[in-house]
Amino acid sequence: MSLTSNEPGAIALIGLLLGMRHATDADHVVAVTTILSRERRFWMAARIGAVWGLGHTLTVMAVGAAIILLKIAIPARLGLAMEFAVALALVALGAGSAVRLARAAAQRLRGVATDRRAAPHVHWHRHAHDDPAAHGRVMHSHPHTHAGAADHGHLRLAPEGESASHGWLLEFAARRPLPRSFAVGLIHGLAGSAAIALIVLSAIPRPLWAVAYLSVFCAGVVLGMAILTTAIATPFLVAARRLEWLHRGLVAGSGMLSFGFGLTLAYRIGYVDQLFGAAPLWFPH
């Protein structure tokens, strides 16, 4: 297929817009809504969407480029299995949300503080003391508590003997929505990569142009998901700041929606489309 001077720009624009449209697919929206439902910062909501898009891009480009350039055929059972992984991810996200809500409710019933700013923090401070027996000054550390992290100007000091890697793990755990969003994006990209590549290849037979279009399409997915997650996060953020009971309801609702949607999708793929049957029916879409 030969392209005129105006066609590459038009194709790139179409790919970008379709990528943004692809970000609004129902399973994508349900997944990211569950992930960011507990987030209380606009900028983090946008990052969650962008990271989801990056994970989606990685698998779409890897699998899609292999299909376009190497002419790899995806068996029906494998295609259904990749889509079934999305259903399992949605169920896991919903179940995780339910577990966190149940734990928070149990803490409230026991009167345990759930606000990190109000919860006591134990810190370790090091001081130098004169020790006649040691003929000099020695370092001494002791625990010290604060009512909240804000009272001391920092979150936490590592106790004596705690390795730097432990602090890194704590920081990583504090940012767990990002790796979780990336992992879910990987799974969604894996499920949709074959269909996207086949559609692109049917419209653009030349492999290099098809891969270029796929790259622009993925950029649109990242941009679209960043915008979408920011918009979805708005009611959660407003509720979290003003109506805590409404925020808890939105979190619970998003978790139930993810769990129910995942179960429905799993049933359709597993039994209606015969993933576990003798003759699987897979239509890339």
C-alpha positions as CSV (number, residue, x, y, z in Angstrom):
1,M,0.0,0.0,0.0
2,S,1.4,3.4,-1.0
3,L,0.8,6.4,1.2
4,T,0.5,10.0,0.0
5,S,2.1,12.8,1.9
6,N,-1.1,13.5,3.9
7,E,-2.0,10.0,4.8
8,P,0.6,9.3,7.5
9,G,-0.6,12.3,9.5
10,A,-4.2,11.3,9.2
11,I,-3.4,7.7,10.1
12,A,-1.4,8.8,13.2
13,L,-4.3,11.1,14.3
14,I,-6.8,8.2,13.9
15,G,-4.6,5.9,15.8
16,L,-4.2,8.3,18.7
17,L,-8.0,8.9,18.9
18,L,-8.8,5.2,18.7
19,G,-6.2,4.5,21.4
20,M,-7.9,7.0,23.6
21,R,-11.2,5.4,22.8
22,H,-9.8,2.0,23.6
23,A,-8.9,3.2,27.1
24,T,-12.7,3.6,27.8
25,D,-13.5,-0.1,27.3
26,A,-15.7,-1.4,30.1
27,D,-13.2,-3.9,31.6
28,H,-10.5,-1.2,31.6
29,V,-12.7,1.3,33.3
30,V,-13.8,-1.2,36.0
31,A,-10.2,-2.2,36.7
32,V,-8.7,1.3,37.1
33,T,-11.8,2.5,39.1
34,T,-11.2,-0.2,41.7
35,I,-7.5,0.5,41.9
36,L,-7.8,4.3,42.3
37,S,-11.0,4.2,44.4
38,R,-8.9,4.7,47.6
39,E,-6.6,7.4,46.2
40,R,-6.9,10.9,47.6
41,R,-4.6,12.8,45.2
42,F,-5.4,14.0,41.7
43,W,-1.8,13.8,40.5
44,M,-1.6,10.2,41.7
45,A,-4.8,9.2,39.9
46,A,-3.3,10.5,36.6
47,R,-0.1,8.5,37.3
48,I,-2.1,5.3,38.0
49,G,-3.8,5.7,34.6
50,A,-0.6,6.4,32.8
51,V,1.2,3.4,34.4
52,W,-1.8,1.2,33.5
53,G,-1.4,2.4,29.9
54,L,2.4,1.7,30.0
55,G,1.7,-1.9,31.1
56,H,-0.9,-2.2,28.4
57,T,1.5,-0.8,25.8
58,L,4.3,-3.2,26.7
59,T,2.3,-6.4,26.0
60,V,0.4,-4.9,23.0
61,M,3.6,-3.9,21.3
62,A,5.4,-7.2,22.1
63,V,2.6,-9.5,21.0
64,G,1.2,-7.2,18.3
65,A,4.6,-6.7,16.7
66,A,5.2,-10.5,16.7
67,I,1.9,-11.1,15.0
68,I,2.4,-8.4,12.4
69,L,6.1,-9.0,11.6
70,L,6.5,-12.7,12.2
71,K,2.9,-13.7,11.2
72,I,2.4,-15.6,14.4
73,A,-1.1,-17.2,14.7
74,I,-2.8,-17.2,18.2
75,P,-4.6,-20.5,18.9
76,A,-8.2,-20.1,20.0
77,R,-7.7,-21.6,23.4
78,L,-4.7,-19.4,24.1
79,G,-6.6,-16.3,23.0
80,L,-9.4,-17.2,25.4
81,A,-7.0,-17.9,28.2
82,M,-5.5,-14.4,27.9
83,E,-9.0,-12.9,28.1
84,F,-9.7,-15.2,31.1
85,A,-6.7,-13.7,32.9
86,V,-8.4,-10.4,32.7
87,A,-11.5,-11.8,34.4
88,L,-9.4,-13.3,37.2
89,A,-7.6,-9.9,37.6
90,L,-11.0,-8.2,38.0
91,V,-12.2,-10.7,40.6
92,A,-8.9,-10.4,42.5
93,L,-9.2,-6.6,42.5
94,G,-12.8,-6.7,43.8
95,A,-11.9,-9.3,46.5
96,G,-8.9,-7.2,47.6
97,S,-11.1,-4.2,48.0
98,A,-13.7,-6.1,50.0
99,V,-10.9,-7.4,52.3
100,R,-9.6,-3.9,52.9
101,L,-13.0,-2.6,53.7
102,A,-13.8,-5.5,56.1
103,R,-10.4,-4.9,57.9
104,A,-11.1,-1.1,58.2
105,A,-14.6,-1.8,59.5
106,A,-13.2,-4.3,62.1
107,Q,-10.7,-1.7,63.2
108,R,-13.4,0.9,63.7
109,L,-15.4,-1.5,65.7
110,R,-12.4,-2.1,68.0
111,G,-11.7,1.6,68.2
112,V,-8.4,1.4,66.4
113,A,-7.2,4.5,64.6
114,T,-7.2,4.1,60.8
115,D,-5.9,7.5,59.9
116,R,-2.1,7.4,59.5
117,R,-1.8,11.0,60.6
118,A,-3.5,10.2,63.9
119,A,-1.9,6.8,64.6
120,P,1.1,6.8,66.9
121,H,4.5,6.3,65.3
122,V,7.6,4.9,67.0
123,H,10.9,6.4,66.1
124,W,14.5,5.7,67.1
125,H,16.8,8.5,67.9
126,R,20.6,8.3,68.3
127,H,22.5,10.4,70.8
128,A,26.1,10.6,71.9
129,H,26.9,10.1,75.6
130,D,30.0,10.4,77.6
131,D,31.1,7.0,79.0
132,P,34.0,7.0,81.4
133,A,34.4,3.3,81.1
134,A,34.8,3.5,77.4
135,H,37.1,6.6,77.7
136,G,35.1,8.6,75.3
137,R,31.7,9.2,73.8
138,V,29.5,6.4,72.7
139,M,26.4,6.3,70.5
140,H,23.1,5.4,72.1
141,S,19.6,4.9,70.6
142,H,16.2,4.7,72.2
143,P,12.6,4.6,71.0
144,H,10.5,7.7,71.0
145,T,6.7,8.0,70.1
146,H,4.7,10.7,68.4
147,A,1.0,11.1,68.0
148,G,1.3,11.4,64.2
149,A,3.8,11.6,61.5
150,A,3.1,15.3,60.9
151,D,4.2,16.1,64.5
152,H,7.7,15.2,63.8
153,G,8.1,16.5,60.3
154,H,8.8,13.1,58.7
155,L,7.2,9.7,58.4
156,R,9.6,7.3,60.0
157,L,13.2,6.9,61.2
158,A,14.7,3.5,60.7
159,P,15.6,1.8,64.0
160,E,19.1,0.8,64.8
161,G,20.2,-2.2,62.8
162,E,17.5,-1.8,60.2
163,S,18.8,-2.1,56.7
164,A,18.3,0.4,53.9
165,S,16.5,-2.2,51.9
166,H,13.9,-2.4,54.5
167,G,13.1,1.3,54.1
168,W,13.0,0.8,50.3
169,L,10.4,-2.0,50.8
170,L,8.3,0.3,53.0
171,E,8.4,3.0,50.3
172,F,7.5,0.5,47.6
173,A,4.6,-0.7,49.7
174,A,3.4,2.9,50.1
175,R,3.2,3.1,46.4
176,R,1.5,-0.2,45.7
177,P,-1.3,1.3,43.5
178,L,1.3,1.9,40.8
179,P,2.8,-1.6,40.5
180,R,-0.7,-3.0,40.8
181,S,-1.9,-0.8,38.0
182,F,1.0,-1.7,35.9
183,A,0.4,-5.4,36.4
184,V,-3.3,-5.1,35.5
185,G,-2.4,-3.1,32.4
186,L,0.0,-5.9,31.3
187,I,-2.8,-8.4,31.6
188,H,-5.3,-6.3,29.7
189,G,-2.8,-5.6,27.0
190,L,-2.1,-9.3,26.7
191,A,-5.8,-10.0,26.3
192,G,-6.4,-7.4,23.6
193,S,-3.1,-7.5,21.8
194,A,-4.0,-10.2,19.2
195,A,-7.3,-8.5,18.2
196,I,-5.7,-5.1,17.9
197,A,-2.8,-6.4,15.8
198,L,-5.1,-8.3,13.5
199,I,-7.4,-5.3,13.0
200,V,-4.4,-3.1,12.3
201,L,-2.8,-5.6,9.9
202,S,-6.1,-5.9,8.0
203,A,-6.3,-2.2,7.5
204,I,-2.6,-1.5,6.9
205,P,-1.0,-4.5,5.1
206,R,2.6,-3.1,5.2
207,P,4.2,-4.4,8.4
208,L,6.4,-1.4,9.2
209,W,3.5,1.0,8.8
210,A,1.3,-1.3,10.9
211,V,3.8,-1.3,13.7
212,A,4.1,2.5,13.6
213,Y,0.4,2.8,13.8
214,L,0.3,0.4,16.7
215,S,2.9,2.6,18.5
216,V,0.7,5.7,18.0
217,F,-2.4,3.7,19.1
218,C,-0.6,2.7,22.4
219,A,0.4,6.4,23.0
220,G,-3.3,7.2,22.7
221,V,-4.1,4.5,25.2
222,V,-1.7,6.0,27.8
223,L,-3.0,9.5,27.3
224,G,-6.6,8.5,27.3
225,M,-6.2,6.4,30.5
226,A,-4.4,9.2,32.3
227,I,-7.3,11.6,31.4
228,L,-9.9,9.0,32.2
229,T,-8.6,8.1,35.6
230,T,-8.3,11.7,36.6
231,A,-12.0,12.2,35.7
232,I,-13.1,9.0,37.5
233,A,-11.1,9.9,40.6
234,T,-12.9,13.3,41.0
235,P,-16.0,12.0,42.9
236,F,-13.9,9.7,45.0
237,L,-11.6,12.6,46.0
238,V,-14.5,15.0,46.7
239,A,-16.2,12.3,48.8
240,A,-13.0,11.5,50.7
241,R,-12.5,15.1,51.7
242,R,-16.1,16.0,52.6
243,L,-18.2,12.9,53.1
244,E,-16.3,9.9,54.4
245,W,-19.4,7.7,54.5
246,L,-20.0,8.4,50.8
247,H,-16.4,7.6,50.0
248,R,-16.6,4.2,51.7
249,G,-19.8,3.5,49.7
250,L,-18.0,4.4,46.4
251,V,-15.1,2.2,47.3
252,A,-17.4,-0.7,48.2
253,G,-19.4,-0.2,45.0
254,S,-16.4,-0.2,42.8
255,G,-15.1,-3.4,44.4
256,M,-18.4,-5.1,44.0
257,L,-18.6,-4.0,40.4
258,S,-15.1,-5.4,39.7
259,F,-15.9,-8.7,41.4
260,G,-19.2,-9.2,39.7
261,F,-18.0,-8.0,36.3
262,G,-15.0,-10.4,36.6
263,L,-17.2,-13.4,37.5
264,T,-19.6,-12.6,34.6
265,L,-16.6,-12.4,32.2
266,A,-15.1,-15.6,33.5
267,Y,-18.4,-17.5,33.1
268,R,-18.8,-16.2,29.5
269,I,-15.2,-17.1,28.5
270,G,-15.0,-20.3,30.4
271,Y,-18.3,-21.9,29.5
272,V,-20.1,-19.9,26.8
273,D,-16.9,-19.5,24.7
274,Q,-15.8,-23.0,25.7
275,L,-12.4,-22.2,27.1
276,F,-12.7,-25.4,29.2
277,G,-14.7,-27.2,26.5
278,A,-13.7,-29.4,23.6
279,A,-14.2,-26.7,20.9
280,P,-13.2,-23.2,22.1
281,L,-14.8,-20.3,20.2
282,W,-12.6,-17.2,20.0
283,F,-13.4,-14.1,18.0
284,P,-10.7,-11.4,18.6
285,H,-12.4,-8.1,19.4
